[in-house]
Amino acid sequence: MINFGIIGFGLHAVKRLMPGFALAKNCQVTALSRRDLAKAQASARQYDVPLAFDSAEKLCRCPEVDAVFIATPNACHLPDVLVAAACGKPILCEKPMAINADQCRQMIEAARSAGVLLGVAQVFRFEESTAWFREQVAAGSIGKPVFARSEFCFRVDRTHPRTWINDPTIAGGGPVADVGVHCIDALRFILQDEVLHVSAREIAGRPGEVETGAALLLEFSRGTLATITVSFRTEYRTPIELVGKSGVARADDALNVDRPIHLELRRGGAVIETNTVSNHLAYAHQVDAFAAAVEGKTQFPIPGEEGWRNQQILDAAYRSMQSGQTENV
């Protein structure tokens, strides 16, 4: 049983991580940290977590913690990873991995120098729906993929619990960074291919704030063209559609973890196969996989290098928004 400490016990930890740990088989949460010790202690009491701290360093120095899950705001990921690596703790870092690719490089080098495991929490790689899409492509069920489409939209207003989400100095970007990284990673995983070029256009937010929406065009090395649309101003949507030379694979709300997903395989304009899956165990599978890697039983499938690659694509997208040109990754 691997004992995790969660650094940054905010909305994501409460809404997603703790329910995931409750379903996990090989790990548990034994510590948490928040900047305010009184709030940390209150959260620990509420969620029956034995230990509470008011800093990442104090948590990382705790001998009862075997591994850390970093769930702080994006701008904090780099210093938190550096602290954890210096303390010799294996690190599972929330996405997006950092603010820019150079920070990702620093994280990877620090973990490598310290000899500790560094993984990135791209949880949708542990979804049944994402696995189904990957299997259809690998099996040739739709032929050579020509087009791919992924969308992730939800509403963010002034009352959103993540009060930092509209601040570019803390978030690093708007929906492109926050959920566009999920779309990018899911398509890379499904297609088993890499992005070479990115074009992007944004819907600007208020002065001094992040973008509120964007559309990205990704050019993959084997010729697939993918579109990604993201927004903080529309209703919740996470569809995926892959169009191949001989078929189509699609699902509405393909990436969600809250309700069943209905998958369709189409050929000749007709539905030839349907499947219904659930992603409710994705967060549990993610932490159990990391725990198994910490124990040396297997390799974690999303090492820091994968987060670095995703960040390089994000960086190219933001460069394209500024330049108005297609940018190389």
Disulfide bonds with the S-S distance in Angstrom:
none
